[in-house]
Each structure stands twice: as C-alpha cells, then as structure tokens.
Amino acid sequence: MKPPVRSADNADFLAHPFVAVPIDLIRRCGDLGLSPAEFVVLVQVIASVQTQEERFLTPADLAARCGLSPREAGDTVARLVQRNLLSIGERLESDGTRTNYYDLSPLWQALRGRRESAVKQPQAGPTDLFSLFEQEFGRPLSEFEFEQIRHWLDTDGHPQWLVMEALREAVLGNKFSFKYIDRILYDWQRHRVRTRQELEAYRESYRERQQGREQVAAAKARPVQRRRGQNQAPTRDERYEAFYHLFPDA
C-alpha cells in the first residue's frame, strides 16, 4: 500500500511548527508512572518551550489545552514537581520583573537514567558484584581483591549469586574479610552446595547443629544440684574438736 500523497490542501497545516517529543518519553511513560493527564501536560509544556510561544503556562492555560479543569491542571503540575519530573524556575527579566518558567531538566535526567539502566541490564554481571563489594565494604577494592573475586567466579566456578550470599553471610557476621568469605565458599563447596535450595537446607542444618552445641555447652556449665544428704561430707560438732584431733579418721 502506497503512502498517501501530500496534497495542496495540507500545505497550510504543514507550514505550522512541529514539536519533537523524545521517543523515550512515549515508550517509557509507563516506567515513569505517568498518568494520561500528566503525559499530556508534559507534552504541552514541551510544545510551549520548543515553539517559544510561552515559557510558562498557567493552570488555566494548561486546562484549556489539555481538556482539564484548572484545579486538575494545577494538581497535575504539583504532582510532577513533587515526583521530580518537572521544575518551575524563576528568571529576572531585563525590566526588573521576575517571571516563572518550566524547567524540563528533571524529566530528561529521569529518562536518561531509565535508558542507561535498560542498556546496562542485559550486561549485569561481575561489574555489579564488584560494586556490591565496594558498597558493603565502604571503600574501593584493591587490584588483589578484584582478582580474588574473578578467581571465585572463573577458576573456582562459583556462581555470582553464591558469592553474593557469602558476602551477605560475612556482613551479617560483621566479618569484612576476603579470607572469611573464601572460607565460607570453600565450606559450601565441600558440602556440595550448588543450588539455592541446597544452600537453605545447609543453613538450616547448620543452625540446628549450632543450637545443639549451645545446649550441650549450657548443660556442662550448669552446676549439678545434689540431693540433700547425698554425697555430702558430715558436719563436725565443735564440742568434740579434741576427739576429732585425736581420731582424725572418725
């Protein structure tokens, strides 16, 4: 099917200014959580900025252009500002008056962040693991520590999620040590922990063994209460001290 041929009837329409709306805004309005009213308001603001007819639209102007009531238009702008998707700036004019204007920088930053995260998401791998270690340790990693993480992944063959779990164990135990994490991974490998289900089962059995050891230690430390009169040394009567002195075995 051939596209329609432009006719002379459209010449006056095509002569009017066009507005460029970023494709990311159209495709990712759902990711940004934009309602239809918020999307239309943003498009109207973009149009007013690009055509430079007006740098600021009052709630009444937005209401007329978006098919909303002035109250709805004002509430929509307030929500966009509150969610950091739009900003209202103030400018000093040459005549000394101050005027407001819409600043779309927060929207572009939000779209840029969504696009970068979407691009990086398929490449999630060891880089995310390195960042997680630096975040938990509160400092940049040394080259030796980078190599240690690569060794766990490439040489030892530990999956990334298992290394993360070992890091979690160390953080919960307040043990910020690569040697401690290495011992955890070695212990799991020795007990053939390969899946998340096997790890949970191993943790459960470890908790049970730990509780058993604590109960045995508590039982050993508890003093033994003897029954009255059982294995107790007989008391001596002080009135017969001389007798006991002569007959100590009595």
MIDOSE-1310 file (N, C-alpha, C; in nm, 2 decimals, decimal comma, always signed):
residues 250
mkpp	+0,09/-0,12/+0,00/+0,00/+0,00/+0,00/+0,09/+0,12/+0,00; +0,07/+0,21/-0,10/+0,15/+0,33/-0,11/+0,11/+0,44/+0,00; +0,20/+0,51/+0,05/+0,17/+0,62/+0,14/+0,09/+0,73/+0,07; +0,00/+0,79/+0,15/-0,08/+0,90/+0,08/+0,01/+1,01/+0,03
vrsa	-0,03/+1,06/-0,09/+0,04/+1,17/-0,15/+0,00/+1,30/-0,08; +0,10/+1,39/-0,05/+0,07/+1,51/+0,01/-0,01/+1,60/-0,10; -0,11/+1,66/-0,05/-0,19/+1,74/-0,14/-0,17/+1,89/-0,10; -0,22/+1,97/-0,19/-0,20/+2,11/-0,16/-0,29/+2,16/-0,04
dnad	-0,39/+2,08/-0,01/-0,48/+2,11/+0,10/-0,41/+2,11/+0,23; -0,30/+2,03/+0,24/-0,23/+2,02/+0,36/-0,11/+2,12/+0,38; -0,09/+2,20/+0,28/+0,02/+2,29/+0,28/+0,01/+2,39/+0,40; -0,10/+2,44/+0,42/-0,11/+2,54/+0,53/-0,08/+2,47/+0,67
flah	-0,13/+2,34/+0,68/-0,11/+2,27/+0,81/+0,04/+2,24/+0,82; +0,10/+2,19/+0,72/+0,24/+2,15/+0,72/+0,33/+2,27/+0,74; +0,29/+2,39/+0,72/+0,37/+2,51/+0,74/+0,38/+2,55/+0,88; +0,29/+2,50/+0,97/+0,29/+2,53/+1,11/+0,41/+2,46/+1,18
pfva	+0,46/+2,51/+1,29/+0,57/+2,45/+1,36/+0,53/+2,31/+1,41; +0,63/+2,22/+1,41/+0,62/+2,09/+1,46/+0,69/+2,08/+1,60; +0,65/+1,99/+1,68/+0,71/+1,97/+1,81/+0,78/+1,83/+1,81; +0,90/+1,83/+1,86/+0,97/+1,70/+1,87/+0,96/+1,65/+2,01
vpid	+0,90/+1,53/+2,02/+0,88/+1,47/+2,15/+0,97/+1,35/+2,16; +1,06/+1,34/+2,26/+1,16/+1,22/+2,27/+1,08/+1,09/+2,26; +1,13/+1,00/+2,19/+1,07/+0,87/+2,18/+1,07/+0,80/+2,31; +1,18/+0,82/+2,39/+1,19/+0,76/+2,52/+1,07/+0,80/+2,61
lirr	+1,03/+0,93/+2,60/+0,91/+0,97/+2,68/+0,79/+0,89/+2,64; +0,77/+0,87/+2,51/+0,65/+0,80/+2,47/+0,66/+0,65/+2,51; +0,77/+0,59/+2,49/+0,79/+0,45/+2,52/+0,79/+0,42/+2,67; +0,84/+0,51/+2,75/+0,87/+0,48/+2,89/+0,78/+0,56/+2,98
cgdl	+0,67/+0,61/+2,93/+0,58/+0,68/+3,02/+0,52/+0,59/+3,13; +0,51/+0,46/+3,09/+0,46/+0,36/+3,19/+0,57/+0,34/+3,30; +0,70/+0,33/+3,26/+0,80/+0,32/+3,35/+0,81/+0,43/+3,45; +0,79/+0,55/+3,40/+0,79/+0,67/+3,48/+0,66/+0,69/+3,57
glsp	+0,57/+0,60/+3,54/+0,44/+0,61/+3,62/+0,36/+0,73/+3,58; +0,36/+0,77/+3,46/+0,28/+0,89/+3,42/+0,14/+0,85/+3,39; +0,05/+0,93/+3,44/-0,09/+0,91/+3,41/-0,12/+0,98/+3,28; -0,23/+0,95/+3,21/-0,26/+1,02/+3,08/-0,26/+1,17/+3,10
aefv	-0,31/+1,23/+3,21/-0,31/+1,37/+3,23/-0,17/+1,43/+3,25; -0,09/+1,35/+3,32/+0,05/+1,40/+3,34/+0,13/+1,40/+3,21; +0,10/+1,30/+3,13/+0,17/+1,29/+3,00/+0,13/+1,40/+2,91; +0,00/+1,43/+2,90/-0,05/+1,54/+2,81/+0,01/+1,67/+2,86
vlvq	+0,01/+1,69/+2,99/+0,06/+1,82/+3,05/+0,21/+1,84/+3,01; +0,29/+1,73/+3,02/+0,43/+1,74/+2,98/+0,45/+1,77/+2,83; +0,37/+1,71/+2,75/+0,37/+1,74/+2,61/+0,34/+1,88/+2,58; +0,24/+1,94/+2,65/+0,21/+2,08/+2,63/+0,32/+2,17/+2,68
vias	+0,39/+2,13/+2,78/+0,50/+2,21/+2,83/+0,61/+2,20/+2,73; +0,64/+2,08/+2,68/+0,74/+2,07/+2,58/+0,71/+2,15/+2,45; +0,59/+2,15/+2,41/+0,55/+2,23/+2,30/+0,56/+2,38/+2,32; +0,53/+2,42/+2,44/+0,54/+2,57/+2,47/+0,69/+2,61/+2,47
vqtq	+0,77/+2,52/+2,52/+0,92/+2,56/+2,53/+0,98/+2,56/+2,39; +0,94/+2,46/+2,31/+1,01/+2,45/+2,18/+0,96/+2,56/+2,08; +0,84/+2,59/+2,08/+0,79/+2,69/+1,99/+0,81/+2,83/+2,05; +0,85/+2,84/+2,18/+0,88/+2,96/+2,25/+0,77/+3,06/+2,24
eerf	+0,65/+3,01/+2,23/+0,54/+3,10/+2,24/+0,52/+3,15/+2,38; +0,53/+3,05/+2,47/+0,52/+3,08/+2,61/+0,61/+2,99/+2,69; +0,69/+3,05/+2,78/+0,78/+2,97/+2,86/+0,71/+2,92/+2,99; +0,59/+2,97/+3,02/+0,52/+2,93/+3,14/+0,37/+2,93/+3,10
ltpa	+0,31/+2,82/+3,14/+0,16/+2,81/+3,12/+0,09/+2,81/+3,25; +0,00/+2,89/+3,27/-0,08/+2,89/+3,40/-0,17/+2,77/+3,40; -0,22/+2,74/+3,52/-0,32/+2,63/+3,52/-0,44/+2,65/+3,43; -0,48/+2,77/+3,42/-0,59/+2,80/+3,32/-0,55/+2,77/+3,18
dlaa	-0,43/+2,81/+3,14/-0,38/+2,78/+3,00/-0,37/+2,63/+2,98; -0,31/+2,56/+3,08/-0,30/+2,42/+3,07/-0,43/+2,35/+3,06; -0,53/+2,40/+3,14/-0,66/+2,34/+3,14/-0,73/+2,35/+3,01; -0,71/+2,46/+2,94/-0,77/+2,48/+2,81/-0,71/+2,40/+2,71
rcgl	-0,58/+2,37/+2,72/-0,51/+2,30/+2,62/-0,52/+2,14/+2,64; -0,54/+2,10/+2,76/-0,54/+1,96/+2,80/-0,68/+1,90/+2,82; -0,78/+1,99/+2,82/-0,91/+1,94/+2,84/-0,93/+1,90/+2,99; -0,87/+1,98/+3,08/-0,88/+1,96/+3,22/-0,94/+2,08/+3,29
spre	-0,98/+2,07/+3,41/-1,02/+2,18/+3,48/-0,90/+2,25/+3,54; -0,90/+2,38/+3,57/-0,78/+2,45/+3,62/-0,73/+2,38/+3,75; -0,82/+2,33/+3,83/-0,77/+2,26/+3,95/-0,70/+2,14/+3,92; -0,75/+2,06/+3,82/-0,69/+1,93/+3,78/-0,55/+1,96/+3,72
agdt	-0,54/+2,07/+3,64/-0,42/+2,11/+3,58/-0,32/+2,15/+3,68; -0,36/+2,23/+3,78/-0,27/+2,27/+3,89/-0,22/+2,15/+3,97; -0,31/+2,06/+4,00/-0,27/+1,94/+4,08/-0,18/+1,85/+4,00; -0,20/+1,84/+3,87/-0,11/+1,76/+3,79/+0,03/+1,81/+3,79
varl	+0,04/+1,95/+3,77/+0,18/+2,01/+3,77/+0,24/+1,99/+3,91; +0,16/+2,00/+4,02/+0,22/+1,98/+4,15/+0,27/+1,84/+4,17; +0,20/+1,74/+4,12/+0,25/+1,60/+4,13/+0,38/+1,58/+4,05; +0,39/+1,64/+3,93/+0,51/+1,63/+3,85/+0,63/+1,69/+3,92
vqrn	+0,60/+1,81/+3,98/+0,71/+1,87/+4,06/+0,75/+1,79/+4,18; +0,65/+1,74/+4,25/+0,68/+1,66/+4,37/+0,76/+1,53/+4,33; +0,73/+1,47/+4,22/+0,80/+1,35/+4,18/+0,93/+1,38/+4,10; +0,97/+1,50/+4,10/+1,09/+1,54/+4,04/+1,10/+1,51/+3,89
llsi	+0,99/+1,53/+3,82/+0,98/+1,52/+3,68/+0,96/+1,65/+3,61; +0,95/+1,76/+3,68/+0,93/+1,89/+3,63/+0,97/+1,99/+3,74; +1,03/+2,10/+3,69/+1,07/+2,20/+3,79/+1,02/+2,34/+3,74; +0,99/+2,43/+3,83/+0,95/+2,56/+3,80/+1,05/+2,66/+3,85
gerl	+1,12/+2,73/+3,75/+1,22/+2,82/+3,79/+1,17/+2,96/+3,79; +1,26/+3,05/+3,83/+1,23/+3,20/+3,83/+1,34/+3,27/+3,77; +1,30/+3,36/+3,68/+1,40/+3,44/+3,60/+1,38/+3,59/+3,62; +1,49/+3,66/+3,62/+1,49/+3,81/+3,63/+1,50/+3,87/+3,49
esdg	+1,39/+3,94/+3,46/+1,39/+3,99/+3,32/+1,47/+4,13/+3,32; +1,49/+4,18/+3,20/+1,56/+4,30/+3,18/+1,50/+4,42/+3,24; +1,37/+4,42/+3,25/+1,29/+4,53/+3,31/+1,28/+4,52/+3,46; +1,35/+4,42/+3,52/+1,35/+4,41/+3,67/+1,24/+4,32/+3,72
trtn	+1,15/+4,27/+3,64/+1,04/+4,19/+3,68/+1,09/+4,04/+3,69; +1,02/+3,97/+3,77/+1,05/+3,82/+3,78/+0,94/+3,74/+3,72; +0,98/+3,64/+3,64/+0,88/+3,56/+3,57/+0,92/+3,41/+3,60; +0,82/+3,33/+3,59/+0,84/+3,18/+3,61/+0,85/+3,12/+3,48
yydl	+0,92/+3,00/+3,48/+0,93/+2,92/+3,35/+0,94/+2,78/+3,39; +0,91/+2,69/+3,30/+0,91/+2,55/+3,32/+1,05/+2,50/+3,29; +1,11/+2,42/+3,37/+1,24/+2,36/+3,35/+1,22/+2,20/+3,34; +1,25/+2,15/+3,22/+1,23/+2,01/+3,19/+1,36/+1,93/+3,22
splw	+1,46/+1,98/+3,28/+1,58/+1,91/+3,31/+1,55/+1,78/+3,39; +1,47/+1,79/+3,50/+1,44/+1,67/+3,58/+1,39/+1,56/+3,49; +1,30/+1,59/+3,40/+1,24/+1,49/+3,31/+1,35/+1,42/+3,22; +1,44/+1,51/+3,17/+1,54/+1,45/+3,08/+1,64/+1,36/+3,16
qalr	+1,67/+1,40/+3,29/+1,75/+1,32/+3,37/+1,69/+1,19/+3,41; +1,55/+1,19/+3,43/+1,48/+1,07/+3,46/+1,48/+0,97/+3,34; +1,46/+1,03/+3,22/+1,46/+0,95/+3,10/+1,60/+0,89/+3,07; +1,70/+0,97/+3,10/+1,84/+0,93/+3,08/+1,88/+0,81/+3,17
grre	+1,83/+0,83/+3,29/+1,86/+0,72/+3,39/+1,79/+0,59/+3,35; +1,66/+0,60/+3,31/+1,59/+0,48/+3,26/+1,66/+0,42/+3,14; +1,70/+0,50/+3,05/+1,76/+0,44/+2,93/+1,90/+0,37/+2,96; +1,98/+0,44/+3,05/+2,11/+0,38/+3,09/+2,09/+0,25/+3,16
savk	+1,99/+0,24/+3,25/+1,97/+0,12/+3,33/+1,92/+0,01/+3,24; +1,83/+0,05/+3,14/+1,78/-0,05/+3,04/+1,90/-0,11/+2,95; +1,99/-0,02/+2,92/+2,11/-0,07/+2,84/+2,20/-0,16/+2,92; +2,22/-0,12/+3,05/+2,31/-0,20/+3,13/+2,26/-0,33/+3,18
qpqa	+2,13/-0,34/+3,18/+2,06/-0,45/+3,25/+2,10/-0,58/+3,18; +2,11/-0,60/+3,05/+2,15/-0,73/+2,99/+2,29/-0,76/+3,02; +2,38/-0,66/+3,06/+2,52/-0,68/+3,08/+2,55/-0,70/+3,23; +2,44/-0,72/+3,31/+2,47/-0,73/+3,45/+2,55/-0,86/+3,48
gptd	+2,66/-0,84/+3,55/+2,75/-0,95/+3,57/+2,85/-0,92/+3,68; +2,97/-0,95/+3,67/+3,07/-0,93/+3,77/+3,08/-0,78/+3,81; +3,06/-0,69/+3,71/+3,07/-0,55/+3,75/+2,98/-0,51/+3,86; +2,85/-0,56/+3,86/+2,76/-0,54/+3,97/+2,81/-0,60/+4,09
lfsl	+2,87/-0,72/+4,09/+2,93/-0,78/+4,20/+3,04/-0,70/+4,27; +3,13/-0,64/+4,18/+3,23/-0,56/+4,23/+3,18/-0,44/+4,31; +3,08/-0,38/+4,24/+3,01/-0,26/+4,31/+2,95/-0,29/+4,44; +2,89/-0,41/+4,45/+2,83/-0,45/+4,57/+2,93/-0,47/+4,68
feqe	+3,04/-0,53/+4,65/+3,15/-0,55/+4,74/+3,20/-0,41/+4,79; +3,22/-0,32/+4,70/+3,26/-0,18/+4,74/+3,16/-0,11/+4,83; +3,03/-0,13/+4,80/+2,93/-0,07/+4,88/+2,93/-0,13/+5,02; +2,94/-0,26/+5,03/+2,93/-0,32/+5,16/+3,06/-0,30/+5,24
fgrp	+3,17/-0,29/+5,18/+3,30/-0,27/+5,25/+3,32/-0,12/+5,28; +3,25/-0,04/+5,20/+3,26/+0,11/+5,23/+3,38/+0,17/+5,18; +3,45/+0,11/+5,08/+3,57/+0,16/+5,02/+3,60/+0,10/+4,88; +3,68/+0,16/+4,80/+3,72/+0,09/+4,67/+3,80/-0,04/+4,70
lsef	+3,78/-0,13/+4,61/+3,85/-0,26/+4,62/+3,99/-0,24/+4,56; +4,09/-0,32/+4,61/+4,22/-0,32/+4,56/+4,23/-0,41/+4,44; +4,34/-0,41/+4,37/+4,35/-0,49/+4,25/+4,35/-0,64/+4,29; +4,42/-0,67/+4,41/+4,42/-0,81/+4,46/+4,28/-0,86/+4,49
efeq	+4,20/-0,77/+4,54/+4,06/-0,81/+4,58/+3,98/-0,83/+4,45; +4,00/-0,75/+4,35/+3,93/-0,77/+4,22/+3,97/-0,91/+4,16; +4,10/-0,94/+4,17/+4,14/-1,07/+4,12/+4,09/-1,18/+4,20; +4,07/-1,16/+4,33/+4,01/-1,27/+4,42/+3,87/-1,30/+4,37
irhw	+3,79/-1,19/+4,35/+3,65/-1,21/+4,30/+3,65/-1,28/+4,17; +3,74/-1,24/+4,08/+3,74/-1,31/+3,95/+3,78/-1,46/+3,96; +3,87/-1,49/+4,06/+3,91/-1,62/+4,09/+3,79/-1,71/+4,13; +3,71/-1,65/+4,22/+3,59/-1,72/+4,27/+3,50/-1,76/+4,16
ldtd	+3,48/-1,66/+4,06/+3,39/-1,68/+3,95/+3,45/-1,77/+3,84; +3,57/-1,74/+3,80/+3,62/-1,81/+3,68/+3,70/-1,94/+3,71; +3,78/-1,94/+3,82/+3,86/-2,05/+3,85/+3,78/-2,15/+3,94; +3,73/-2,10/+4,05/+3,65/-2,19/+4,14/+3,52/-2,23/+4,08
ghpq	+3,47/-2,15/+3,99/+3,34/-2,18/+3,93/+3,22/-2,15/+4,01; +3,23/-2,06/+4,11/+3,12/-2,03/+4,20/+3,02/-1,94/+4,12; +2,89/-1,96/+4,12/+2,80/-1,87/+4,05/+2,80/-1,74/+4,13; +2,76/-1,63/+4,05/+2,76/-1,50/+4,11/+2,67/-1,49/+4,23
wlvm	+2,55/-1,55/+4,23/+2,46/-1,54/+4,34/+2,52/-1,60/+4,46; +2,60/-1,71/+4,45/+2,66/-1,78/+4,56/+2,76/-1,69/+4,63; +2,84/-1,62/+4,55/+2,94/-1,52/+4,60/+2,87/-1,41/+4,68; +2,75/-1,36/+4,62/+2,67/-1,26/+4,69/+2,62/-1,31/+4,83
ealr	+2,58/-1,44/+4,83/+2,53/-1,50/+4,96/+2,65/-1,51/+5,06; +2,76/-1,54/+5,01/+2,88/-1,55/+5,10/+2,91/-1,41/+5,16; +2,90/-1,31/+5,07/+2,92/-1,17/+5,12/+2,82/-1,13/+5,22; +2,70/-1,17/+5,20/+2,59/-1,15/+5,29/+2,62/-1,21/+5,43
eavl	+2,66/-1,34/+5,42/+2,70/-1,41/+5,55/+2,81/-1,33/+5,63; +2,91/-1,28/+5,55/+3,02/-1,21/+5,62/+2,97/-1,08/+5,68; +2,88/-1,01/+5,61/+2,83/-0,88/+5,65/+2,75/-0,90/+5,78; +2,66/-1,00/+5,78/+2,58/-1,03/+5,89/+2,66/-1,07/+6,01
gnkf	+2,77/-1,13/+5,99/+2,86/-1,17/+6,10/+2,96/-1,06/+6,13; +2,95/-0,94/+6,07/+3,04/-0,83/+6,09/+3,19/-0,88/+6,06; +3,21/-0,96/+5,96/+3,34/-1,01/+5,92/+3,37/-0,96/+5,78; +3,43/-0,84/+5,77/+3,46/-0,78/+5,64/+3,60/-0,82/+5,60
sfky	+3,61/-0,95/+5,56/+3,74/-1,01/+5,53/+3,72/-1,10/+5,41; +3,81/-1,08/+5,31/+3,80/-1,17/+5,19/+3,84/-1,32/+5,23; +3,93/-1,33/+5,33/+3,96/-1,47/+5,38/+3,84/-1,54/+5,44; +3,76/-1,46/+5,51/+3,64/-1,52/+5,58/+3,54/-1,56/+5,47
idri	+3,52/-1,48/+5,37/+3,43/-1,51/+5,26/+3,48/-1,63/+5,18; +3,62/-1,64/+5,16/+3,67/-1,75/+5,09/+3,65/-1,88/+5,17; +3,66/-1,88/+5,31/+3,63/-2,00/+5,39/+3,49/-2,04/+5,38; +3,40/-1,94/+5,37/+3,25/-1,97/+5,35/+3,23/-2,04/+5,22
lydw	+3,29/-1,99/+5,11/+3,27/-2,05/+4,98/+3,33/-2,19/+4,98; +3,45/-2,21/+5,04/+3,51/-2,34/+5,05/+3,43/-2,44/+5,13; +3,37/-2,39/+5,24/+3,28/-2,48/+5,32/+3,16/-2,53/+5,24; +3,10/-2,43/+5,17/+2,98/-2,47/+5,09/+3,02/-2,56/+4,97
qrhr	+3,13/-2,54/+4,91/+3,18/-2,63/+4,81/+3,21/-2,77/+4,86; +3,27/-2,77/+4,98/+3,30/-2,90/+5,04/+3,17/-2,98/+5,07; +3,06/-2,91/+5,11/+2,93/-2,98/+5,14/+2,84/-2,98/+5,01; +2,90/-2,96/+4,89/+2,83/-2,98/+4,77/+2,70/-2,89/+4,76
vrtr	+2,72/-2,77/+4,80/+2,61/-2,67/+4,79/+2,62/-2,61/+4,65; +2,52/-2,64/+4,56/+2,52/-2,59/+4,43/+2,39/-2,51/+4,39; +2,28/-2,53/+4,46/+2,16/-2,45/+4,43/+2,11/-2,38/+4,55; +2,02/-2,29/+4,53/+1,96/-2,21/+4,64/+1,89/-2,30/+4,74
qele	+1,82/-2,40/+4,69/+1,76/-2,49/+4,78/+1,86/-2,57/+4,87; +1,97/-2,61/+4,81/+2,07/-2,68/+4,89/+2,13/-2,59/+4,99; +2,15/-2,46/+4,95/+2,21/-2,37/+5,05/+2,11/-2,34/+5,17; +1,98/-2,33/+5,14/+1,89/-2,31/+5,25/+1,89/-2,44/+5,34
ayre	+1,89/-2,56/+5,28/+1,89/-2,68/+5,36/+2,02/-2,68/+5,45; +2,13/-2,64/+5,39/+2,26/-2,65/+5,46/+2,25/-2,55/+5,58; +2,20/-2,43/+5,55/+2,19/-2,33/+5,66/+2,10/-2,38/+5,77; +1,99/-2,45/+5,74/+1,90/-2,50/+5,84/+1,97/-2,60/+5,92
syre	+2,04/-2,70/+5,86/+2,11/-2,80/+5,94/+2,22/-2,74/+6,02; +2,29/-2,63/+5,97/+2,39/-2,57/+6,05/+2,33/-2,50/+6,17; +2,22/-2,44/+6,16/+2,15/-2,37/+6,27/+2,12/-2,48/+6,38; +2,07/-2,59/+6,33/+2,03/-2,70/+6,42/+2,16/-2,75/+6,50
rqqg	+2,27/-2,77/+6,42/+2,39/-2,82/+6,49/+2,44/-2,72/+6,59; +2,43/-2,59/+6,55/+2,48/-2,48/+6,64/+2,40/-2,48/+6,77; +2,26/-2,49/+6,75/+2,18/-2,49/+6,87/+2,21/-2,61/+6,96; +2,24/-2,73/+6,90/+2,27/-2,84/+6,98/+2,40/-2,82/+7,06
reqv	+2,50/-2,76/+6,99/+2,63/-2,74/+7,06/+2,61/-2,64/+7,18; +2,52/-2,54/+7,15/+2,50/-2,44/+7,26/+2,43/-2,50/+7,38; +2,33/-2,59/+7,35/+2,26/-2,66/+7,46/+2,36/-2,75/+7,54; +2,45/-2,82/+7,47/+2,54/-2,91/+7,54/+2,64/-2,82/+7,63
aaak	+2,68/-2,71/+7,57/+2,77/-2,62/+7,65/+2,70/-2,57/+7,77; +2,57/-2,53/+7,75/+2,50/-2,47/+7,87/+2,48/-2,58/+7,97; +2,45/-2,71/+7,93/+2,43/-2,81/+8,03/+2,56/-2,84/+8,11; +2,68/-2,83/+8,04/+2,80/-2,86/+8,11/+2,83/-2,75/+8,21
arpv	+2,79/-2,62/+8,17/+2,82/-2,51/+8,26/+2,73/-2,50/+8,38; +2,61/-2,57/+8,37/+2,52/-2,56/+8,48/+2,56/-2,64/+8,60; +2,56/-2,58/+8,72/+2,61/-2,66/+8,84/+2,51/-2,77/+8,87; +2,57/-2,88/+8,92/+2,49/-3,00/+8,95/+2,43/-2,98/+9,09
qrrr	+2,30/-2,99/+9,10/+2,24/-2,98/+9,23/+2,22/-3,12/+9,29; +2,29/-3,14/+9,41/+2,28/-3,28/+9,47/+2,16/-3,28/+9,57; +2,11/-3,40/+9,58/+2,00/-3,41/+9,68/+2,06/-3,40/+9,82; +1,97/-3,36/+9,91/+2,01/-3,34/+10,05/+2,05/-3,47/+10,11
gqnq	+2,17/-3,47/+10,17/+2,22/-3,59/+10,24/+2,29/-3,69/+10,14; +2,30/-3,65/+10,01/+2,37/-3,74/+9,92/+2,51/-3,69/+9,89; +2,61/-3,78/+9,92/+2,75/-3,75/+9,90/+2,79/-3,62/+9,96; +2,74/-3,59/+10,08/+2,77/-3,47/+10,15/+2,86/-3,51/+10,27
aptr	+2,97/-3,43/+10,29/+3,06/-3,46/+10,40/+2,99/-3,43/+10,53; +3,00/-3,52/+10,63/+2,94/-3,50/+10,76/+2,99/-3,38/+10,83; +2,91/-3,31/+10,89/+2,95/-3,19/+10,96/+3,00/-3,23/+11,10; +3,10/-3,15/+11,15/+3,16/-3,18/+11,27/+3,10/-3,09/+11,38
dery	+3,09/-3,16/+11,50/+3,04/-3,08/+11,61/+3,16/-3,02/+11,68; +3,16/-2,89/+11,70/+3,27/-2,82/+11,76/+3,30/-2,86/+11,90; +3,19/-2,92/+11,97/+3,21/-2,96/+12,11/+3,31/-3,07/+12,12; +3,33/-3,15/+12,02/+3,41/-3,27/+12,02/+3,54/-3,25/+11,93
eafy	+3,59/-3,12/+11,93/+3,70/-3,09/+11,85/+3,83/-3,17/+11,89; +3,84/-3,18/+12,03/+3,96/-3,26/+12,08/+3,95/-3,40/+12,04; +3,83/-3,46/+12,03/+3,82/-3,60/+11,99/+3,86/-3,62/+11,85; +3,81/-3,52/+11,76/+3,85/-3,53/+11,62/+4,00/-3,51/+11,60
hlfp	+4,06/-3,43/+11,69/+4,20/-3,41/+11,68/+4,28/-3,54/+11,70; +4,23/-3,62/+11,80/+4,30/-3,75/+11,83/+4,26/-3,86/+11,73; +4,15/-3,85/+11,68/+4,10/-3,95/+11,59/+4,05/-3,88/+11,46; +4,15/-3,84/+11,37/+4,11/-3,77/+11,25/+4,03/-3,84/+11,15
da	+4,03/-3,98/+11,15/+3,95/-4,06/+11,06/+3,81/-4,08/+11,11; +3,78/-4,04/+11,22/+3,65/-4,06/+11,27/+3,54/-3,99/+11,20
